[in-house]
């Protein structure tokens, strides 16, 4: 299973919109645009497909923890 598949499945399972995913990535100090994000969610045979790198998935998962649990208490 590729990182793209993991992102797609999490998006569906958590009912996330593009804006939500951008917000989650921002919580992990990772900036992206809707265009870059839509390239990740395209089919592999589409000309604008972009593989989801480990860094994007890692930052998404870190941001998701903050999104669901709140910021880490100091």
C-alpha positions in Angstrom: 0.0 0.0 0.0 1.4 3.4 -1.0 1.5 6.6 0.9 -1.1 7.9 -1.5 -3.5 5.0 -0.6 -3.0 5.7 3.1 -3.8 9.4 2.6 -6.9 8.5 0.6 -8.2 6.0 3.1 -7.6 8.4 6.0 -9.4 11.2 4.2 -12.5 9.0 3.6 -12.5 7.4 7.0 -12.3 10.7 8.8 -14.5 12.6 6.3 -11.8 15.3 5.7 -12.1 18.0 3.1 -9.1 19.6 1.4 -9.3 22.5 3.7 -9.2 20.2 6.7 -6.1 18.4 5.4 -4.3 21.7 4.7 -5.2 22.8 8.3 -3.9 19.6 9.7 -0.6 19.9 7.8 -0.3 23.5 9.0 -0.5 22.2 12.6 2.7 20.3 11.9 4.3 23.4 10.3 4.0 22.0 6.8 2.6 24.3 4.1 0.9 22.9 1.0 -1.7 24.1 -1.5 -4.9 22.6 -2.8 -3.3 22.0 -6.2 -0.5 20.0 -4.6 -3.0 18.1 -2.5 -5.3 17.3 -5.4 -2.3 15.8 -7.2 -1.8 13.4 -4.4 -5.4 12.2 -4.5 -5.4 11.6 -8.3 -5.2 8.1 -9.9 -1.7 6.9 -10.7 -2.4 7.0 -14.5 -3.5 10.7 -14.4 -0.9 13.1 -15.9 -1.0 15.4 -12.8 -0.5 12.5 -10.3 2.1 13.2 -7.7 3.5 10.5 -5.3 2.9 11.2 -1.7 6.3 11.3 0.0 7.2 10.1 3.4 7.6 13.7 4.7 4.0 14.7 3.7 2.5 11.6 5.3 4.6 12.0 8.5 3.6 15.6 8.9 0.0 14.7 8.2 0.0 12.1 10.9 1.7 14.4 13.4 -0.8 17.2 12.6 -3.7 14.7 12.9 -2.6 13.9 16.4 -2.7 17.6 17.3 -6.0 18.1 15.4 -7.7 15.3 17.3 -6.1 15.6 20.8 -5.2 19.3 20.9 -1.7 20.8 21.4 0.7 19.1 23.7 0.6 20.6 27.2 3.7 22.3 28.3 
